[in-house]
Amino acid sequence: MNRVVALFKLNQIPADAVVFHVVPCNDVWARDFGPILVRNESKAGSKDEFAITNWDYNAWGGKYPPFDGDNAVPTYLAEVSGLTKFDPGMVLEGGSIETNGEGVMLVTESVLLNENRNPHLSKEQSEEYLKTFLGQEKVIWLKDGLEGDDTDGHIDDLSRFLNENTIMTMITEDENDVNFHALQENLEILRNATDNNGKPFNIVTLPMPLTKIEGTTVDGSEFVPASYANFYIANGIVLVPTYDPRYDQQALDLIQQYFPDRNVIGIDCRDLVWGQGSIHCITQQLYGI
């Protein structure tokens, strides 16, 4: 924390404008083990407006133990905030879901139906959990994720909503690219998908940056899940990971087009993605805390 405060001071940011919670955890990927908050619109403005959903977390199928510290973070935040906490009893990471805020959610079969998460749940049962605890009305299932993604294929590296009816999805036109077939299959699913009213979505695409690396990651992969889809929307800004000068500006321009009232900021994430995640993966927004 001292290092963060020093950076604040260096950049003339008042540290007293930020509330720090120093909580022991096992890793940095707050998107996946942090609490997923839901909102009760009928109680807007009251203490009960927001609630915490505390999903089980097992480090992407038990790949990186221990993870007990990570799994305890939502309970800690519920205690210090006084927010109501719901415990669905299902393994779910925040990076594996994407919603348009109007009851439509994107997920991947490679994650939610993986036997290393919830082998006792069927596709229909998993979908019912999302509808019950996260207020969704429709779930769109994509297939596989990116090569080198040790999460088994999180949606936040593939496709994101830019608004309630526009989906940005990653593609590559190189048929020899290791991700070509998976991304084309997902693109076709999205092109045939509809919203709650049966209307097709507006699908926009971005090219994949370079994902092959020299050497290997911690799990021996020659690829990293570098993707512009891993952007993070915050108050007044959108933080966009950059990796590849061929496509970085195109990604920034596209996202700026859909967020005209926010300052779109590119951040070089070539080092961060060696850990097999990026900006969206290390953040989790909190409301009412």
N, C-alpha and C positions, 0 to 999 in steps of 0.2 A: 504494500500500500504506500509505503514511503516513496518508492520510485514513481508511482502514479502521481502523488502529490507534488513531487519535484517537477514532473512534466507539466502539470497544471501551472505551477508557478512560472516555469520557463516560458510558457505560452500565454501568460497573463490571464489565466482562467481562475476565478475564485473557487477555491476548494470547498468553502463553506456552502456552496450552492449544490453540493453533491452529498448524499448520505451513503457512507460506506458500510457494508456488512462484510466482515471478514469471517468467512465460513470455510472450514476445512473440506476439501473435496479431492477427488482422485485425478481429475483431468480438466481440460479447459472448455469442453464442448457443451456450453450451457444451454444451447438450443435443444439438446437431446435429453438432458436430465433435469433441466429446470422446470418449474411449474408452468402449466398451460392454463391461462386464465380465461374464464368465460364471464359473460355479462348478462345480467337480468335487466332487460330494458324496462320492465314494468316498475323497477325500483330505482330508476335513474336519480342520482343525487343522494342516495342513502348509503349507509355503510354496507348494506347487502347488495349493492349494485354489482360488485365483482365477487367471484369465488375462484378458488384454486382447484384444479383437477390434478391429482397426484397419481400419475401413471407409474407402473413398475418400470424399472430400468435395469437392464442386464448387460450393458456395454456391448450392444450390437450382437447379441447372441452369445454372450459369455466369452468374447474374444480377448478382452483385456482386464482380467481381474487384478486387484480388487476394485469394486465399484460401489461399496457400501456408503462411502462418503458422498459420492455423487447422488445416490438414491435418497439420501437424507435431506438434501437441500430444499425440496418443496415443503416438507414438513416444518423445517426451521422457518421458512418465510411465512408460512401460514400462522405459526405461533407468534412471530414478532409483529405481523400485520393485523392479526385478529380476524382475518378473512375466513369465511367458511371453506372447509376443505372436503372434497369428494375423492374417494379412493376406488376407482373403477375395477382394479384387480386384473388389469391387462397390461402387458408390456407394450409400450408405445413411446417412440422418440419424437420430439418436436420437429425434427428435420424430415420426418417421414410423412408429414401432412401439409397440405396447402389449401386454404379456403378463400373464396371470393367475398366472404362476409355476408353472403346472401343465401347460405345454406347449401352451397356446392363445394365439395372437397375433392382434391386430387391426391391419389396415393399410388404406390407401386405394389404389384403382386410379389415381387422379389423380396420385399421387406415384410409387409404385413402378413403374408402367407408363408413366410419362411418357418420351417420347423424349429429354428433356434429361438423363436420369439414365443409364439402361442400355439403349440402343436395341438392343443385340445380344442381350438376354435376353428370353425369353418369360415369360409369367405363371408357367408351371410351373417354369421354370428359376430365376426369382426366388424362388419359394416354396422350392425345394430349398436355396438358399443360407441362408435363414432357418432351415430345419430342421437343416441340417448344422452351421452355425457358432453358432447361438443355442439349439440344443437344443429346437426346437419340434416338435410333433407335428401341429398343425392350424393353418391360417391362414384367418382370416375376412376376406374382402375387402369393405370398404365402397366407396362410389363416390366422390363429390366432397366437397371441403372447403368452408370458409367463404369468402364473398366478401371480398376484401381480404387474404387470406392469401397472401403472396408465396412461400410454400413449395410452393404448388400444392395444399395441402389436407392438412396434417399431422393425424394421428389424435389428437394430444394436445390439439387444440382441439375435438374432436368427441365422442369416447367413451373412457371410462377404466374399468378394473376397480376396484371398491371392495372386492371380495374375489374369491376364485377363481371364484365363480359369479354375481356381481352386476356388471352393467355400467351405469354412469351415462352417459347420452347427452343431448346438447343438442337442444332442439326449439324451435319457435315455432309458435303457433297462428294467427298472422297470415298469411293466405294472400298478402298483398301484400308480406310481408317477402322481401327478396332471397335469403334462405337457406332459405325455407320448403320448396321442393320437394326440395332436396338433403338436408335433414335428415329429411324424411319418408321418403325412399327409404332412407336409412341405417337409420332406425328399423325399417322393415319387414324389412330384411335381418337385423338383430339379433334381432327377434322370432321369426324362423324359423331362427336359428342354434342349434347344439347344441354341447355340450362333447365331450370325448374319449369319453365313455360314451353319447353320444346324448341327453343330457338338455338341455332348454332352459335358457337363462340367465334369471335374474331381471333384468328391465330396469326401471330407474328413470330418470325424466327430470327435467331442469331447463330452465326457460325461458332463452332467450338474452337477455343484457343488450343495451342499446343499442349497435349497431355502426356506425351512420352518424355521421360526424363533420362538423364545420364545417371546410371547407378540404379538403386532400388530403394523403396520405402521400407518402413519398419517391418512390414509383413511380406517383403520380397517382391513387391509389384514394380514393374517398369513404367507404370502409368499412375498419374494422380488425377483426382476428379476436379480439374480446373474448369470452372464454368462461370459465366456471367450471371447465371440464374441465382447465384448465391449472394445476391444483394440484400441489404438490410434497410428497411424504411424506418426512419426516426423522426423526431419533431423537427420539421422544416428542412430535412435533408434526406437524401438516399445515398448510402455508402455502397459503392460498386467495386468489386474486386477486379483488378486488371492483371493480365498475364502476358499478352501477346500484342506487339505494336501493329500487327496486321489488322486486328479487329477491335482493339480497345476503344478507339474513338467511336466506332460504329455502335458499340454497346452503350457507351455513355450518351450518345445522341438519341438512341432509341428510347432509353429509359427516361431521359429528360423530356422527350416528347409527351410521355404519358404522366409525368409528374411536373407540370409547368410551374407549380407553386412551391416546389422544393428545390434546393440546391443539390445537384447531383455531383458527388465527389468520388473520383476514382482513387483507389488505394492499391498499390503494388502488393500483390499477395502471392508472388512466386515462391517466397520462402515459407509462408504460412501453409500453403497447400501441400507441402511435403509431409505435413502431419495428417493429410487426407481430409482436410476441411478448410473452410474459408470464413468470410465475415459473418454470414448468416449463422454458421455453425457455432460461433463463439458468443453469440448474443441471444438473449431471450427477453422480450419486452415484458414489463410488469405494470399493472394498472391497480390503483387503489392501495398501493403499499407505500 
